[in-house]
Amino acid sequence: MEAEAVIARLGVFRDGILLANAGDVLSALDSLDLVELTQFIESTFGIRVGLEDVTVTNFASLAAIVSMVCGKIGRDGV
């Protein structure tokens, strides 16, 4: 899956909060939002987001989230 398709699917989370805060996602989310985002990613892309994946590096920006998702899709063969 290409990055643009991943961005489009992530764009619907919380009425576009990730798109509106693409450069600094973590400042726009609280801890419950982050849990819901990981669940959303898992159900939307059919991948597992483990505790080891929930890092500042992976969730700092929309680009970082897209990179993580694309990497997992490639590994999981989705």
C-alpha positions in Angstrom: 0.0 0.0 0.0 1.3 3.4 -0.9 1.8 6.2 1.6 -1.0 8.3 0.0 -3.5 5.5 0.6 -2.4 5.1 4.2 -2.7 8.9 4.7 -6.2 8.9 3.2 -7.3 6.1 5.6 -5.7 7.7 8.6 -7.4 11.0 7.7 -10.8 9.8 8.9 -9.6 9.2 12.5 -11.2 11.6 14.9 -12.6 13.8 12.1 -9.1 14.5 10.6 -7.2 15.3 13.8 -4.1 13.6 12.4 -4.2 15.7 9.2 -4.8 18.9 11.1 -1.8 18.2 13.4 0.4 16.4 10.9 3.6 17.9 12.2 3.0 17.3 15.9 0.5 14.5 16.4 1.3 13.8 20.0 0.4 17.4 21.1 -3.1 16.8 19.8 -3.7 13.4 21.4 -4.2 12.4 25.0 -3.4 8.9 26.3 -6.9 7.5 25.5 -6.7 9.0 22.0 -3.4 7.2 21.5 -4.9 3.8 22.5 -7.9 4.4 20.2 -5.5 5.4 17.4 -3.5 2.1 17.8 -6.8 0.2 17.7 -7.9 2.1 14.7 -4.6 1.4 12.9 -4.9 -2.3 13.7 -8.4 -2.7 12.5 -8.0 -0.5 9.4 -4.8 -2.0 8.2 -5.0 -5.5 9.6 -1.7 -5.2 11.4 -0.6 -5.5 15.0 0.7 -2.4 16.9 2.5 -3.7 20.0 3.6 -1.8 23.0 7.1 -1.8 21.5 5.7 0.2 18.6 4.1 2.9 20.6 7.0 5.3 20.8 7.5 9.0 20.4 9.5 8.3 17.3 6.6 6.3 15.7 3.8 8.7 16.7 5.5 12.1 16.7 4.0 13.1 13.3 1.7 11.8 10.6 4.7 11.0 8.5 6.2 8.9 11.3 2.9 7.0 11.7 2.6 6.4 7.9 6.2 5.1 7.9 5.5 2.7 10.7 2.3 1.5 9.1 3.9 1.0 5.7 6.7 -0.9 7.3 4.4 -3.2 9.1 2.2 -3.7 6.0 5.3 -4.8 4.1 6.4 -7.2 6.8 2.9 -8.6 7.4 2.3 -9.0 3.7 -0.9 -7.1 3.7 
